[in-house]
Amino acid sequence: MNYLCKTHKLKQLALTLITLLFVACASKKERSEFPYEQQATHAGAQTENNTKNSTTTKLNKNDADPIVEPGFLYEISNLEDRTLSGRFRVDFDGQLKLPYNVKINTEHLKVSEVKMKIIQSFQKFFQTKSALTVSLAKREYLIEVRGLVEKPSRLVMTMGESLESVISRSGGLKADRERKEYEPRYLRLEKKDKTEVSVPLSDYFKNGSVPENFSIDGGDKLVFQVDAPTGKVAGGTNMNTIQVMGEIVRPGDLGYRAGADIYYYLQLAGGPTPGANLTDIRIVRGPTNNRVITQIDSLEEGKQPLLLPGDLILVPFEKPTKFERGVMVGSGFATILSAILLLFIVF
């Protein structure tokens, strides 16, 4: 009898130990998916427990027939013509390019409306209505990541994908070991409607804090930069300043200096980012309803226009090929860097 009792107690003890072992294993912290950024690693577990604002895309988009956004993926099936069968993505500009040079402007259209336009575009080639099948395959979002990241590019973002994941797929944030003040501290979210939302990265990585109206949608641009965005638009610049925007380390308003050329302002703004297109720098001048845009395709001395108070210098983004980077962009960077070094000596 005593032997049976002891055996029963041993079985209970073993079962308890096994249960505790499973619980302990299940409660282990998962390793951070983003070791590239120390702040993101520490904040990895916290961001999951924050409000819905910490998600880049709107998870509450439950509309069965939503407005089409850049990145949406349509699937077309046709048994008679294999050229039509496949998946086709809405481009960054809202255009849906289909076989046989068919283009559909999806701006402000619902999913069902674009579907009907696709069917109408090809229906005349078929005798039966059932010959063409069109459906929305995926609700994904095409965005552009720029500024101080290792790999500026356009990305296809899934619904609910986190900001950390977007940064990781862009190669991570740029790090400057010698000068920490040149590392990115803000995200400027440029919406399709030309409005901007500013997000301090330290707040986001610490507790997932983002503005209430923050969400990343198809066609948006994410610019990672050093200084806080000014929130101003072209044409609203202070007439005693020069505004530098685009692929610049520290975009924003700079004090106007009579006689100073474009090199001076680029140097004050920290210089161009690796994704800058130095062969297409633009100067915007004049009131909002009567702008004059000057395009600078050469940075040689004597070919630059005289800057005036209130001008806006816009350095656009371009992802060059290896050949273009070596031949054209490389020479542009060399010219700017030499001019900046000269400024340091003179001033």
Helices and strands as residue ranges (DSSP letters): H 2-26, H 38-47, G 52-54, E 73-78, E 86-89, E 95-98, E 102-105, H 111-123, G 129-131, E 132-138, E 141-147, E 153-157, H 163-169, G 180-182, E 186-190, E 196-200, H 201-207, E 221-225, E 241-246, E 252-255, H 262-268, E 281-285, E 292-296, E 312-315, H 322-324, I 325-329, H 330-346
